[in-house]
Amino acid sequence: MKKYAKTHEWVKVDGKIATVGITNFAQDKLGDVVYVDLPQVGKEVKKGTAFMSIESVKAASDIYAPVSGKVVQVNTKLNDQPELVNKDPEGEGWLVKIEMVNQAELNDLLDEEAYKKLCEEEG
């Protein structure tokens, strides 16, 4: 199951673990990613709050937690290859894995169809 936040993060759920990244739409708007400020493993995150950032040639952008929980893994490949976010944002360029504390929060996220509509509206 894949869901999307209105702030352009995607979530792929496997049990209690949510893999999080930014969408293709978001990486396209950012431009070339030059640095990913990953959080520490063990960091507690709260849905809707900024918990890390991505720097591109255009600007630095906060990334918002689409679900609440604890960061259990970060994509360390991004330390040496931040461009993975541009090349494969919804695959190899994933950002973190969060152990969710409230799976009901997933109900607030958008499905693929609703997210596509949001992107069309934002252009």
DSSP file (Angstrom, degrees, kcal/mol; ACC not computed):
  #  RESIDUE AA STRUCTURE BP1 BP2  ACC     N-H-->O    O-->H-N    N-H-->O    O-->H-N    TCO  KAPPA ALPHA  PHI   PSI    X-CA   Y-CA   Z-CA
    1    1 A M              0   0    0      0, 0.0    12,-2.1     0, 0.0     2,-0.4   0.000 360.0 360.0 360.0 127.5    0.0    0.0    0.0
    2    2 A K  E     +A   12   0A   0     10,-0.2   110,-0.3     8,-0.0     2,-0.3  -0.963 360.0 178.4-119.0 133.7    1.4    3.4   -1.0
    3    3 A K  E     -A   11   0A   0      8,-2.6     8,-2.6    -2,-0.4     2,-0.4  -0.855  14.8-140.4-130.6 165.2    0.0    6.7    0.3
    4    4 A Y  E     -AB  10 110A   0    106,-2.4   106,-3.6    -2,-0.3     2,-0.3  -0.973   5.0-140.3-133.1 140.8    0.9   10.3   -0.3
    5    5 A A    >   -     0   0    0      4,-2.9     3,-1.9    -2,-0.4     4,-0.1  -0.675  27.7-120.4 -92.3 153.8    1.0   13.4    1.9
    6    6 A K  T 3  S+     0   0    0      1,-0.3    -1,-0.1    -2,-0.3   103,-0.0   0.695 114.7  64.9 -65.3 -17.0   -0.2   16.8    0.6
    7    7 A T  T 3  S-     0   0    0      2,-0.1    -1,-0.3    57,-0.1    57,-0.2   0.238 123.8-103.7 -91.1  13.2    3.4   17.9    1.4
    8    8 A H  S <  S+     0   0    0     -3,-1.9    15,-2.2     1,-0.3     2,-0.4   0.755  76.7 132.0  75.0  30.2    4.7   15.5   -1.3
    9    9 A E  E     - C   0  22A   0     13,-0.2    -4,-2.9    -4,-0.1     2,-0.3  -0.864  43.7-146.0-101.1 147.2    6.1   12.7    0.7
   10   10 A W  E     -AC   4  21A   0     11,-2.6    11,-1.7    -2,-0.4     2,-0.4  -0.809   7.5-157.9-108.4 156.8    5.2    9.1   -0.1
   11   11 A V  E     -AC   3  20A   0     -8,-2.6    -8,-2.6    -2,-0.3     2,-0.5  -0.998   6.4-168.8-135.5 128.6    4.7    6.3    2.3
   12   12 A K  E     -AC   2  19A   0      7,-2.5     7,-3.0    -2,-0.4     2,-0.4  -0.984  19.7-148.6-117.8 123.5    5.0    2.6    1.6
   13   13 A V  E     + C   0  18A   0    -12,-2.1     2,-0.3    -2,-0.5     5,-0.2  -0.763  24.7 171.1-103.0 133.6    3.7    0.4    4.4
   14   14 A D  E >  S- C   0  17A   0      3,-2.8     3,-1.8    -2,-0.4     2,-0.4  -0.854  72.3 -55.4-135.3  98.7    5.0   -3.1    5.4
   15   15 A G  T 3  S-     0   0    0     -2,-0.3    -1,-0.0     1,-0.3     0, 0.0  -0.561 120.8 -19.3  67.4-123.5    3.4   -4.1    8.7
   16   16 A K  T 3  S+     0   0    0     -2,-0.4    84,-3.0    -3,-0.1     2,-0.5   0.456 119.9  95.9 -93.7  -1.7    4.3   -1.3   11.2
   17   17 A I  E <   -CD  14  99A   0     -3,-1.8    -3,-2.8    82,-0.2     2,-0.6  -0.785  55.3-165.2 -98.1 127.0    7.2    0.0    9.1
   18   18 A A  E     -CD  13  98A   0     80,-3.0    80,-2.9    -2,-0.5     2,-0.4  -0.944   8.9-151.6-110.4 117.7    6.6    2.9    6.8
   19   19 A T  E     -CD  12  97A   0     -7,-3.0    -7,-2.5    -2,-0.6     2,-0.4  -0.769  21.9-161.1 -85.3 132.9    9.2    3.6    4.2
   20   20 A V  E     +CD  11  96A   0     76,-3.1    75,-3.0    -2,-0.4    76,-1.4  -0.924  22.9 142.6-123.9 140.3    9.2    7.3    3.4
   21   21 A G  E     -C   10   0A   0    -11,-1.7   -11,-2.6    -2,-0.4     2,-0.3  -0.892  47.5 -90.5-152.1-176.4   10.5    9.4    0.4
   22   22 A I  E     -C    9   0A   0     71,-0.4   -13,-0.2    67,-0.3   -14,-0.1  -0.792  45.9-108.4-103.2 154.9    9.6   12.4   -1.6
   23   23 A T     >  -     0   0    0    -15,-2.2     4,-2.4    -2,-0.3     5,-0.2  -0.233  23.7-110.2 -77.7 165.4    7.5   12.0   -4.8
   24   24 A N  H  > S+     0   0    0      1,-0.2     4,-2.1     2,-0.2     5,-0.2   0.880 121.2  56.0 -59.6 -38.8    8.7   12.4   -8.3
   25   25 A F  H  > S+     0   0    0      1,-0.2     4,-1.8     2,-0.2    -1,-0.2   0.921 108.7  47.2 -58.7 -45.3    6.7   15.6   -8.5
   26   26 A A  H  > S+     0   0    0      1,-0.2     4,-2.1     2,-0.2    -2,-0.2   0.918 111.4  48.7 -66.0 -44.8    8.6   17.0   -5.5
   27   27 A Q  H  X S+     0   0    0     -4,-2.4     4,-1.8     1,-0.2    -1,-0.2   0.862 109.7  53.7 -65.9 -32.9   12.0   16.1   -6.7
   28   28 A D  H  < S+     0   0    0     -4,-2.1    -1,-0.2    -5,-0.2    -2,-0.2   0.890 110.1  46.8 -66.3 -39.3   11.2   17.7  -10.1
   29   29 A K  H  < S+     0   0    0     -4,-1.8    -2,-0.2     1,-0.2    -1,-0.2   0.846 111.7  52.3 -69.8 -34.2   10.2   20.9   -8.4
   30   30 A L  H  < S-     0   0    0     -4,-2.1    28,-0.7     1,-0.2    29,-0.3   0.872  95.2-153.2 -69.0 -37.5   13.4   20.8   -6.2
   31   31 A G     <  +     0   0    0     -4,-1.8     2,-0.3    -5,-0.2    -1,-0.2  -0.566  56.4   3.4  87.4-162.2   15.8   20.4   -9.1
   32   32 A D  S    S-     0   0    0     -2,-0.2    25,-1.9     1,-0.1     2,-0.4  -0.390  74.0-137.6 -65.6 119.5   19.2   18.7   -8.6
   33   33 A V  E     +G   56   0B   0     -2,-0.3    23,-0.3    23,-0.2    53,-0.1  -0.618  28.0 171.6 -78.1 130.8   19.6   17.5   -5.0
   34   34 A V  E     +     0   0B   0     21,-2.9     2,-0.3    -2,-0.4    22,-0.2   0.585  63.4  16.2-115.0 -17.5   23.0   18.1   -3.6
   35   35 A Y  E     -G   55   0B   0     20,-1.8    20,-3.3    47,-0.2     2,-0.5  -0.962  53.7-157.6-159.5 138.8   22.6   17.2    0.1
   36   36 A V  E     -G   54   0B   0     -2,-0.3     2,-1.3    42,-0.3    18,-0.2  -0.976  12.1-151.8-120.4 118.3   20.2   15.2    2.2
   37   37 A D  E     -G   53   0B   0     16,-2.6    16,-1.1    -2,-0.5    -2,-0.0  -0.706  23.4-163.4 -89.8  89.0   20.2   16.0    5.9
   38   38 A L        -     0   0    0     -2,-1.3     3,-0.1    14,-0.1    14,-0.1  -0.429  14.5-120.2 -75.4 145.9   19.1   12.6    7.3
   39   39 A P        -     0   0    0      0, 0.0     2,-0.2     0, 0.0    -1,-0.1  -0.323  35.2 -91.8 -76.3 167.3   17.8   12.3   10.9
   40   40 A Q    >   -     0   0    0      1,-0.1     3,-1.8    -2,-0.1    31,-0.2  -0.545  43.6-103.7 -75.4 143.1   19.4   10.1   13.5
   41   41 A V  T 3  S+     0   0    0      1,-0.2    31,-0.2    -2,-0.2     3,-0.1  -0.510 111.7  35.3 -62.6 135.1   18.1    6.5   13.8
   42   42 A G  T 3  S+     0   0    0     29,-3.4    -1,-0.2     1,-0.3     2,-0.1   0.235  82.7 142.1 100.4 -12.0   16.0    6.5   17.0
   43   43 A K    <   -     0   0    0     -3,-1.8    28,-2.9    28,-0.1     2,-0.4  -0.407  49.5-131.8 -64.7 133.5   14.6   10.0   16.4
   44   44 A E  E     -E   70   0A   0     26,-0.2     2,-0.3    -2,-0.1    26,-0.2  -0.742  26.7-167.1 -85.6 132.8   10.9   10.3   17.4
   45   45 A V  E     -E   69   0A   0     24,-3.4    24,-2.5    -2,-0.4     2,-0.4  -0.916  11.2-146.6-123.1 150.1    8.9   12.1   14.7
   46   46 A K    >   -     0   0    0     -2,-0.3     3,-2.2    22,-0.2    19,-0.4  -0.950  33.8 -98.6-118.1 133.9    5.4   13.5   14.8
   47   47 A K  T 3  S+     0   0    0     -2,-0.4    21,-0.1     1,-0.3     3,-0.1  -0.159 106.8  16.3 -49.4 132.5    3.1   13.5   11.9
   48   48 A G  T 3  S+     0   0    0     17,-3.6     2,-0.3     1,-0.3    -1,-0.3   0.388  99.7 112.2  86.8  -3.3    3.0   16.9   10.0
   49   49 A T  S <  S-     0   0    0     -3,-2.2    16,-2.6    16,-0.2    -1,-0.3  -0.791  74.4-107.0-105.1 148.3    6.3   18.2   11.6
   50   50 A A  E     + H   0  64B   0     -2,-0.3    14,-0.3    14,-0.2     3,-0.1  -0.514  43.0 163.6 -68.9 132.6    9.5   18.9    9.7
   51   51 A F  E     +     0   0B   0     12,-2.6     2,-0.3     1,-0.3    -1,-0.1   0.427  61.2   4.3-132.2  -3.4   12.1   16.2   10.7
   52   52 A M  E     - H   0  63B   0     11,-1.0    11,-3.0   -13,-0.1    -1,-0.3  -0.956  64.8-134.0-165.1 175.4   14.8   16.5    8.0
   53   53 A S  E     -GH  37  62B   0    -16,-1.1   -16,-2.6    -2,-0.3     2,-0.4  -0.969   0.6-148.6-142.9 160.3   15.7   18.6    5.0
   54   54 A I  E     -GH  36  61B   0      7,-2.5     7,-3.0    -2,-0.3     2,-0.5  -0.997  14.3-151.8-127.4 131.2   16.9   18.2    1.4
   55   55 A E  E     +GH  35  60B   0    -20,-3.3   -21,-2.9    -2,-0.4   -20,-1.8  -0.885  18.0 174.8-105.8 133.4   19.1   20.8   -0.3
   56   56 A S  E     -G   33   0B   0      3,-2.9   -23,-0.2    -2,-0.5   -25,-0.1  -0.693  51.0 -93.4-121.6 178.9   19.0   21.3   -4.0
   57   57 A V  S    S+     0   0    0    -25,-1.9   -26,-0.1    -2,-0.2   -24,-0.1   0.746 126.8  46.0 -65.1 -20.9   20.7   23.8   -6.3
   58   58 A K  S    S-     0   0    0    -28,-0.7     2,-0.3     1,-0.3    -1,-0.2   0.892 125.1 -43.8 -87.2 -44.4   17.6   25.9   -5.9
   59   59 A A        -     0   0    0    -29,-0.3    -3,-2.9    -5,-0.0     2,-0.4  -0.974  55.1 -87.5-172.5 172.0   16.9   25.8   -2.1
   60   60 A A  E     -H   55   0B   0     -2,-0.3     2,-0.4    -5,-0.3    -5,-0.2  -0.873  42.3-163.8 -98.5 137.2   16.7   23.8    1.1
   61   61 A S  E     -H   54   0B   0     -7,-3.0    -7,-2.5    -2,-0.4     2,-0.2  -0.976  15.5-127.6-126.8 134.5   13.4   22.2    1.7
   62   62 A D  E     -H   53   0B   0     -2,-0.4     2,-0.5    -9,-0.2    -9,-0.3  -0.494  18.4-143.0 -73.0 146.8   12.0   20.7    4.9
   63   63 A I  E     -H   52   0B   0    -11,-3.0   -12,-2.6    -2,-0.2   -11,-1.0  -0.960  14.9-145.2-112.0 130.6   10.6   17.2    4.8
   64   64 A Y  E     -H   50   0B   0     -2,-0.5   -14,-0.2   -14,-0.3   -17,-0.1  -0.748  19.2-112.4-101.1 140.4    7.5   16.6    6.9
   65   65 A A        -     0   0    0    -16,-2.6   -17,-3.6   -19,-0.4   -16,-0.2  -0.559  20.6-162.3 -70.3 121.0    6.8   13.3    8.7
   66   66 A P  S    S+     0   0    0      0, 0.0     2,-0.3     0, 0.0    -1,-0.2   0.689  77.6  21.3 -77.8 -16.8    3.7   11.7    7.0
   67   67 A V  S    S-     0   0    0    -21,-0.1     2,-0.3   -49,-0.1   -19,-0.1  -0.954  84.3-110.4-142.6 160.8    3.2    9.5   10.1
   68   68 A S        +     0   0    0     -2,-0.3    33,-1.6    34,-0.3    34,-0.6  -0.670  64.4  80.4 -91.4 148.7    4.3    9.5   13.7
   69   69 A G  E    S-EF  45 100A   0    -24,-2.5   -24,-3.4    -2,-0.3     2,-0.4  -0.997  74.8 -47.2 157.4-155.2    6.8    7.1   15.1
   70   70 A K  E     -EF  44  99A   0     29,-1.8    29,-3.2    -2,-0.3     2,-0.5  -0.950  44.9-119.8-120.3 133.7   10.5    6.3   15.5
   71   71 A V  E     + F   0  98A   0    -28,-2.9   -29,-3.4    -2,-0.4    27,-0.2  -0.588  35.5 171.2 -69.4 120.5   13.1    6.4   12.7
   72   72 A V  E     +     0   0A   0     25,-2.9     2,-0.3    -2,-0.5    26,-0.2   0.572  63.0  13.5-109.0 -14.1   14.4    2.9   12.6
   73   73 A Q  E     - F   0  97A   0     24,-1.3    24,-2.8   -33,-0.1    -1,-0.3  -0.967  58.8-159.0-159.4 143.7   16.6    3.1    9.4
   74   74 A V  E     - F   0  96A   0     -2,-0.3     2,-1.5    22,-0.2    22,-0.2  -0.918  34.0-110.0-121.8 154.7   17.9    5.9    7.1
   75   75 A N    >   -     0   0    0     20,-2.5     3,-1.8    -2,-0.3     4,-0.2  -0.656  34.7-177.2 -84.0  90.6   19.1    5.5    3.6
   76   76 A T  T >> S+     0   0    0     -2,-1.5     3,-1.6     1,-0.3     4,-0.6   0.673  71.9  77.6 -67.9 -16.1   22.8    6.0    4.1
   77   77 A K  H >> S+     0   0    0      1,-0.3     4,-2.3     2,-0.2     3,-0.7   0.810  83.6  67.4 -58.5 -27.6   23.5    5.7    0.3
   78   78 A L  H <4 S+     0   0    0     -3,-1.8   -42,-0.3     1,-0.2    -1,-0.3   0.705  84.6  70.0 -70.3 -18.6   22.2    9.3    0.2
   79   79 A N  H <4 S+     0   0    0     -3,-1.6    -1,-0.2    -4,-0.2    -2,-0.2   0.905 117.0  22.1 -62.6 -39.9   25.3   10.5    2.1
   80   80 A D  H << S+     0   0    0     -3,-0.7    -2,-0.2    -4,-0.6    -1,-0.2   0.681 136.2  35.5 -98.2 -22.4   27.5    9.8   -0.9
   81   81 A Q    ><  +     0   0    0     -4,-2.3     3,-2.1    -5,-0.2     4,-0.2  -0.507  57.0 158.3-133.1  66.0   24.8    9.8   -3.6
   82   82 A P  T >  S+     0   0    0      0, 0.0     3,-1.8     0, 0.0     4,-0.4   0.759  70.2  75.9 -61.5 -20.7   22.2   12.5   -2.9
   83   83 A E  T >> S+     0   0    0      1,-0.3     4,-2.5     2,-0.2     3,-0.8   0.635  71.9  82.5 -66.7 -11.7   21.3   12.4   -6.6
   84   84 A L  H <> S+     0   0    0     -3,-2.1     4,-2.7     1,-0.2     9,-0.3   0.820  82.1  63.9 -59.6 -28.4   19.5    9.1   -6.0
   85   85 A V  H <4 S+     0   0    0     -3,-1.8    -1,-0.2    -4,-0.2    -2,-0.2   0.871 109.5  38.5 -63.0 -35.5   16.6   11.3   -4.9
   86   86 A N  H <4 S+     0   0    0     -3,-0.8    -2,-0.2    -4,-0.4    -1,-0.2   0.887 118.5  47.4 -78.6 -41.5   16.4   12.7   -8.4
   87   87 A K  H  < S+     0   0    0     -4,-2.5    -2,-0.2     1,-0.2    -3,-0.2   0.891 136.0   2.3 -70.5 -40.6   17.1    9.5  -10.3
   88   88 A D    ><> +     0   0    0     -4,-2.7     5,-2.8    -5,-0.2     3,-1.9  -0.474  68.6 167.0-148.7  67.7   14.7    7.2   -8.4
   89   89 A P  T 3 5S+     0   0    0      0, 0.0   -67,-0.3     0, 0.0     6,-0.1   0.766  82.8  41.3 -62.5 -26.7   12.7    9.1   -5.8
   90   90 A E  T 3 5S+     0   0    0    -69,-0.1   -67,-0.1     4,-0.1    -5,-0.1   0.125 128.6  23.9-109.4  22.3   10.2    6.4   -5.2
   91   91 A G  T X 5S+     0   0    0     -3,-1.9     3,-1.5    -7,-0.2    -3,-0.1   0.023 131.1   8.5-140.6-106.4   12.7    3.5   -5.2
   92   92 A E  T 3 5S+     0   0    0      1,-0.3    -7,-0.1    -8,-0.1    -8,-0.1   0.709 122.3  65.3 -60.4 -21.3   16.5    3.7   -4.5
   93   93 A G  T 3 < +     0   0    0     -5,-2.8   -71,-0.4    -9,-0.3    -1,-0.3   0.134  69.8 139.5 -92.0  22.1   16.1    7.3   -3.3
   94   94 A W    <   -     0   0    0     -3,-1.5   -73,-0.3   -73,-0.1   -16,-0.1  -0.233  40.2-153.3 -59.8 158.2   13.9    6.5   -0.3
   95   95 A L        -     0   0    0    -75,-3.0   -20,-2.5     1,-0.3     2,-0.3   0.893  53.5 -14.1-102.9 -59.8   14.8    8.5    2.8
   96   96 A V  E     -DF  20  74A   0    -76,-1.4   -76,-3.1   -22,-0.2     2,-0.5  -0.923  47.7-128.5-144.3 164.3   13.9    6.8    6.0
   97   97 A K  E     -DF  19  73A   0    -24,-2.8   -25,-2.9    -2,-0.3   -24,-1.3  -0.990  26.6-163.4-117.3 130.1   11.9    4.0    7.6
   98   98 A I  E     -DF  18  71A   0    -80,-2.9   -80,-3.0    -2,-0.5     2,-0.9  -0.943  18.3-138.1-117.0 129.8    9.6    4.9   10.4
   99   99 A E  E     -DF  17  70A   0    -29,-3.2   -29,-1.8    -2,-0.5   -82,-0.2  -0.786  35.6-133.7 -83.1 111.6    8.1    2.4   12.9
  100  100 A M  E     - F   0  69A   0    -84,-3.0   -31,-0.2    -2,-0.9     3,-0.2  -0.348  24.3-169.8 -72.8 144.5    4.6    3.8   13.2
  101  101 A V  S    S+     0   0    0    -33,-1.6     2,-0.3     1,-0.2   -32,-0.1   0.575  84.7  31.0-102.7 -16.3    2.9    4.3   16.5
  102  102 A N    >   -     0   0    0    -34,-0.6     3,-1.9   -86,-0.1   -34,-0.3  -0.745  59.0-176.4-146.0  92.6   -0.6    5.0   15.1
  103  103 A Q  G >  S+     0   0    0     -2,-0.3     3,-1.6     1,-0.3     4,-0.3   0.697  79.1  76.2 -65.7 -17.4   -1.4    3.3   11.8
  104  104 A A  G >  S+     0   0    0      1,-0.3     3,-1.7     2,-0.2     4,-0.3   0.751  78.6  74.3 -64.4 -21.9   -4.8    5.1   11.7
  105  105 A E  G X  S+     0   0    0     -3,-1.9     3,-1.7     1,-0.3     4,-0.3   0.774  80.5  71.9 -61.3 -23.9   -2.8    8.2   10.6
  106  106 A L  G X  S+     0   0    0     -3,-1.6     3,-1.4     1,-0.3    -1,-0.3   0.789  83.7  68.7 -61.6 -26.0   -2.5    6.5    7.2
  107  107 A N  G <  S+     0   0    0     -3,-1.7    -1,-0.3    -4,-0.3    -2,-0.2   0.729  92.8  58.7 -66.5 -20.3   -6.2    7.2    6.7
  108  108 A D  G <  S+     0   0    0     -3,-1.7    -1,-0.3    -4,-0.3    -2,-0.2   0.596  91.3  90.0 -83.3 -11.2   -5.4   10.9    6.5
  109  109 A L  S <  S-     0   0    0     -3,-1.4  -104,-0.2    -4,-0.3     2,-0.2  -0.420  81.4-106.5 -86.9 163.4   -3.0   10.4    3.5
  110  110 A L  B     -B    4   0A   0   -106,-3.6  -106,-2.4    -2,-0.1     2,-0.1  -0.558  22.4-129.5 -88.4 148.7   -4.0   10.5   -0.1
  111  111 A D     >  -     0   0    0     -2,-0.2     4,-2.4  -108,-0.2     5,-0.2  -0.401  40.8 -92.4 -83.3 175.1   -4.3    7.5   -2.4
  112  112 A E  H  > S+     0   0    0   -110,-0.3     4,-2.5     1,-0.2     5,-0.2   0.885 124.6  50.3 -59.7 -41.4   -2.6    7.7   -5.8
  113  113 A E  H  > S+     0   0    0      1,-0.2     4,-1.8     2,-0.2    -1,-0.2   0.930 112.3  46.0 -64.3 -45.5   -5.5    9.1   -7.7
  114  114 A A  H  > S+     0   0    0      1,-0.2     4,-1.9     2,-0.2    -1,-0.2   0.862 112.4  52.1 -66.3 -34.9   -6.1   11.9   -5.2
  115  115 A Y  H  X S+     0   0    0     -4,-2.4     4,-2.4     2,-0.2    -2,-0.2   0.913 106.7  52.3 -68.5 -41.3   -2.4   12.7   -5.2
  116  116 A K  H  X S+     0   0    0     -4,-2.5     4,-2.2     1,-0.2    -1,-0.2   0.902 109.0  51.0 -59.2 -40.2   -2.3   12.9   -9.0
  117  117 A K  H  X S+     0   0    0     -4,-1.8     4,-2.1     1,-0.2    -1,-0.2   0.912 108.0  52.2 -63.7 -42.4   -5.2   15.4   -8.9
  118  118 A L  H  X S+     0   0    0     -4,-1.9     4,-2.0     1,-0.2    -2,-0.2   0.917 109.3  49.8 -59.3 -43.9   -3.3   17.5   -6.3
  119  119 A C  H  X S+     0   0    0     -4,-2.4     4,-1.7     1,-0.2    -1,-0.2   0.892 108.6  52.3 -63.8 -39.8   -0.3   17.6   -8.5
  120  120 A E  H  < S+     0   0    0     -4,-2.2    -1,-0.2     1,-0.2    -2,-0.2   0.894 109.9  49.4 -62.3 -39.1   -2.4   18.7  -11.5
  121  121 A E  H  < S+     0   0    0     -4,-2.1    -1,-0.2     1,-0.2    -2,-0.2   0.864 113.9  44.7 -68.0 -35.8   -3.9   21.5   -9.4
  122  122 A E  H  <        0   0    0     -4,-2.0    -1,-0.2    -5,-0.2    -2,-0.2   0.682 360.0 360.0 -82.5 -17.6   -0.4   22.7   -8.2
  123  123 A G     <        0   0    0     -4,-1.7    -3,-0.2    -5,-0.2    -4,-0.1   0.496 360.0 360.0  68.4 360.0    1.0   22.4  -11.8
